[in-house]
């Protein structure tokens, strides 16, 4: 605990210290802040962790907000922090901020409400949520009134579920979607033209393999979608903690008991390779069996696809390294 206090004080005196800390140390600091604020506000640590995780992901890919300096990723804009009617948007006085309806508060007891100070930010955010209540239904309302976007609330609820289930923040591990000791082949087909369904570009990588080869989750995540689509056939979508959406299409079928909302781990079997799609439900065999694997990112406003090929190569290599050990 003493070490932690020392680390924390070291950290707060060096705003850019996060770049010198390992991921494990950062997660340790994050967790201690969540637990500390949970003790004061009764908002469970995994709720704070989920919101913070969501915001740190958005912050990495958005250029119109300041980059994260501390260990907390939550960004509260100046007008929200100080209050929209506040003539001083850099106000650090908790009393005047409250007067102008801002949500900024003093979380570390130094008398100032600083919007770039981890403890102040996390405490202010948690205090805002706690006004709605700390049971899940009221938290949902609190989250909606803060973010005003259903998709954001849905993503945060997913993160929440994962953190609560695993009890820690270290959920970044990945797996190659097929067992590496099976017969398969793939190349970088990103952006290739498609033959069917109009002029769409190919948003993913096709991994050719035999019918029935197991398809596995590539990440820790939540099954967000499962079902038929005339292009993708039988498919599954999983969202991970980095807010990346992993898409698996043309499956032969699904693993038993796989359902929407379920928690999955890297390497967990979710279905098998097939050639479903390009027609009404059940259509199959219009092309050679393969797994279509796609990755999508969400920045809090829109979603776009990116090339999974380099990631597949990396995960494949890491798995071979593990196999050889
Ligand atoms: Zn494909």
Boltz pocket constraint, residues with backbone or C-beta under 6 A from the ligand:
constraints:
  - pocket:
      binder: B
      contacts: [[A, 202], [A, 204], [A, 205], [A, 206], [A, 291], [A, 292], [A, 293]]
      max_distance: 6.0
